[in-house]
Amino acid sequence: MKKLLITGISGFVGGHFVRFLSEKKLKYEVHGISRSKPAWDFFFAAPEFINSGCFHQADLLDIPRIKSLIEEIQPDYILHLAAQSSVAESWKTPVFSFMNNTNIFLNIIDTVRLNDNFAKVLSIGSSEQYGIVSEKDLPLTEKSPQRPANPYAVARVAQEQLARIYAEGYGLDICCTRSFNHCGPGQSDRFVVSGIVKQFVQIAHGIQEPVIHIGNGTIVRDFVDVHDVVLAYHLLLKKGKRGEVYNVCSGQGRAIQDIVTILSEMLGIHVRVQQEQTQIRPIDNPRIIGSNQKIRHDLGWHPVISFEQSLRSMYEYWDMRLPHKSKT
């Protein structure tokens, strides 16, 4: 049985990836590394996984510990999800964000190199690597120049360059993604779509006034459902070409303020939008829309879950978890 090691397994995408493997009955010996134990509340296998002995609580900056684990596990595949993944947080703690995201990846791939391990590594990057682009540059392809415009994005570009060097210079089997904005049930409300959906649920439950608080409502992002994302990642682990980079995106752009309109019409809830200055970033790309032609051509992947389906599943997630206002 092939062995799969997932870093950052306790997170949003890690939980959905484990769920995907379980539902599809894909036969892997799955190991996970994370600083904290999984607490997935959208997938009820966390206790079973932790107790199986395949979850390893560790800090990826602890080189001796990571070296020991990889030598012990001898993975055939490594899905590297671990990261400080918030752009907003990277503006608050730029040094930590950069050093954490680059060093944990470097520790993994250098351990693979020194261990003579032949694991296939999938390095997860971000559409933020493209930086500020003009309308004529859209949709963004893998050949579009990278102009990172925040500390998080700079670290992701460095991570991708390390992957390229280790693939070309040391012969490691690494491919990379530039993943566009994810959404889906279980995502933290620190991320824009989940945060907006949660506010609608709070309004429906009578625990928030009918006012939606957002940052810059005019920015446009390319959102893809997490269930489509994990399918893409599995295909890339199996068939992605060494040294190549793949966009994982829907190919469609949506303005943040339009998401509010869609939810308002979908739910029949009339709201007022209030822009919060504290949620506006120092530098932000007005429009990011990707092309998924390369991954379509190479792997046959394309998104199948509509944005409206994503919103409904996220609404159901928050609706089950938020208290209703008590009646007096």
Secondary structure, DSSP 4 states (H G I P E B T S, - for coil): --EEEEETTTSHHHHHHHHHHHHTT---EEEEEESS----SSSTTHHHHHHTT-EEE--TT-HHHHHHHHHHH--SEEEE--S---HHHHHHSHHHHHHHHHHHHHHHHHHHHHTT---EEEEEEEGGGG-S--GGGPSB-TTSPP---SHHHHHHHHHHHHHHHHHHHS--EEEEEEE-EEE-TT--TTSHHHHHHHHHHHHHTTSS-SEEEES-TT-EE-EEEHHHHHHHHHHHHHHPPTT-EEEE--S--EEHHHHHHHHHHHHT---EEEE-GGGS-SS--SB--B--HHHHHHH-----S-HHHHHHHHHHHHHHHSPPPPP-
